[in-house]
């Protein structure tokens, strides 16, 4: 069996410029997860992070002529994602707080909400990692589905 040589990012870019859709798919496969993680860390919203990730690749392919190969492709791709995240953060309205006490209350609410979210994520990860092999989770099942199964409404463990 012949092993296929992995193409460099620049090779894939050149193939994409020539119209090779498989090269585009490989480039997306190579970087999608990392760009999604980057966007999620910057916007703290899964749906928005997914949108920004897709927008990153759309913008890349739309403006492929902007990549000249003078620097690493990965840095170029992350720069696109970064600019999109910055643009998204500018859309968020800031509400002035009336006084220091209100600021402390708001901060406490945010901390509790984040802890609940983080605890829930840990619970979901533990549940999914400890599922017996014969109870394998179908592809369409989400961690949310598992969470709702193990922690019905009103009986949250975290």
Legacy VTK file of the C-alpha trace (Angstrom):
# vtk DataFile Version 3.0
C-alpha trace
ASCII
DATASET POLYDATA
POINTS 158 float
0.000 0.000 0.000
1.384 3.358 -1.004
1.463 6.127 1.623
0.243 9.471 0.377
2.591 12.355 1.092
1.040 15.093 3.224
0.988 18.353 1.319
2.272 21.539 2.910
-0.135 24.404 3.514
1.445 26.355 0.667
1.013 23.354 -1.693
-2.659 23.166 -0.731
-3.096 26.914 -1.302
-1.587 26.576 -4.763
-3.917 23.673 -5.572
-6.921 25.660 -4.293
-5.964 28.554 -6.547
-6.069 26.062 -9.450
-9.597 25.039 -8.442
-8.906 21.844 -6.460
-11.837 21.440 -4.045
-10.227 18.452 -2.285
-7.295 20.697 -1.337
-9.765 23.188 0.189
-11.410 20.367 2.147
-8.021 19.201 3.433
-7.080 22.715 4.541
-10.385 23.100 6.389
-9.999 19.660 7.979
-6.484 20.572 9.070
-7.395 23.841 10.818
-11.139 23.868 11.584
-10.929 22.553 15.155
-8.083 24.870 16.140
-9.780 27.951 14.671
-13.061 27.000 16.360
-11.270 26.698 19.712
-9.580 30.072 19.134
-12.893 31.782 18.315
-14.651 30.159 21.261
-11.937 31.407 23.610
-12.477 34.919 22.312
-16.254 35.147 22.163
-17.345 32.584 24.842
-20.348 31.506 22.785
-20.358 28.186 20.914
-22.779 29.243 18.178
-21.008 32.534 17.563
-17.638 30.740 17.564
-18.917 28.328 14.906
-20.159 31.253 12.816
-16.829 33.058 13.158
-14.926 29.900 12.234
-16.965 29.445 9.062
-16.593 33.122 8.291
-12.812 32.799 8.736
-12.613 30.129 6.038
-15.027 31.974 3.744
-12.938 35.104 4.052
-9.757 33.094 3.444
-11.058 31.554 0.221
-12.627 34.804 -0.963
-9.356 36.713 -0.472
-6.863 33.962 -1.252
-4.893 36.376 -3.386
-4.003 38.232 -0.163
-1.825 35.328 0.966
1.567 35.756 -0.664
3.412 32.969 1.144
5.849 35.379 2.798
4.857 34.160 6.253
3.397 30.966 7.616
-0.100 30.196 6.422
-1.208 29.298 9.942
-0.340 32.823 11.149
-2.266 34.296 8.198
-5.343 32.189 9.015
-5.231 33.084 12.716
-4.924 36.769 11.781
-8.183 36.512 9.835
-9.881 34.778 12.788
-8.478 37.361 15.202
-9.797 40.292 13.168
-13.233 38.688 12.956
-13.270 38.122 16.729
-12.260 41.731 17.351
-14.976 42.952 14.991
-17.509 40.778 16.805
-16.444 42.081 20.226
-16.988 45.643 19.012
-20.640 44.804 18.354
-21.259 44.050 22.023
-22.808 46.998 23.833
-21.283 48.032 27.108
-23.694 49.150 29.787
-22.345 51.615 32.327
-22.769 50.497 35.931
-24.228 53.064 38.293
-21.980 52.386 41.251
-19.429 50.042 42.780
-22.075 47.923 44.540
-23.885 47.261 41.266
-20.555 46.317 39.690
-19.886 43.768 42.484
-23.375 42.255 42.096
-22.943 41.945 38.347
-19.501 40.371 38.776
-20.863 37.882 41.343
-23.703 36.857 38.985
-21.247 36.370 36.135
-18.943 34.279 38.350
-21.799 32.009 39.453
-23.006 31.617 35.856
-19.495 30.754 34.670
-18.992 28.242 37.477
-22.292 26.555 36.629
-21.299 26.426 32.968
-17.819 25.068 33.730
-19.216 22.498 36.170
-21.725 21.405 33.596
-19.003 21.049 30.963
-16.945 18.904 33.342
-19.978 16.717 34.079
-20.690 16.307 30.382
-17.078 15.370 29.663
-17.028 12.817 32.489
-20.321 11.286 31.361
-19.195 10.971 27.758
-15.788 9.521 28.711
-17.250 6.847 30.987
-20.003 5.521 28.757
-19.613 1.734 28.398
-18.621 0.628 24.898
-21.962 -1.084 24.289
-23.680 2.200 25.159
-21.731 4.143 22.591
-23.243 7.541 21.953
-24.690 7.902 18.451
-23.033 10.587 16.336
-26.134 12.778 16.413
-26.262 12.718 20.230
-24.803 15.823 21.769
-23.328 16.390 25.189
-26.475 18.418 25.842
-28.548 15.265 25.197
-26.403 13.317 27.659
-26.692 16.077 30.218
-30.477 16.158 29.963
-30.636 12.352 30.226
-28.491 12.173 33.371
-29.624 15.459 34.933
-33.341 15.962 34.196
-34.646 19.483 34.703
-34.626 20.529 38.318
-32.236 17.791 39.434
-28.914 19.217 38.327
-25.858 17.693 39.950
-23.654 20.690 39.254
LINES 1 159
158 0 1 2 3 4 5 6 7 8 9 10 11 12 13 14 15 16 17 18 19 20 21 22 23 24 25 26 27 28 29 30 31 32 33 34 35 36 37 38 39 40 41 42 43 44 45 46 47 48 49 50 51 52 53 54 55 56 57 58 59 60 61 62 63 64 65 66 67 68 69 70 71 72 73 74 75 76 77 78 79 80 81 82 83 84 85 86 87 88 89 90 91 92 93 94 95 96 97 98 99 100 101 102 103 104 105 106 107 108 109 110 111 112 113 114 115 116 117 118 119 120 121 122 123 124 125 126 127 128 129 130 131 132 133 134 135 136 137 138 139 140 141 142 143 144 145 146 147 148 149 150 151 152 153 154 155 156 157
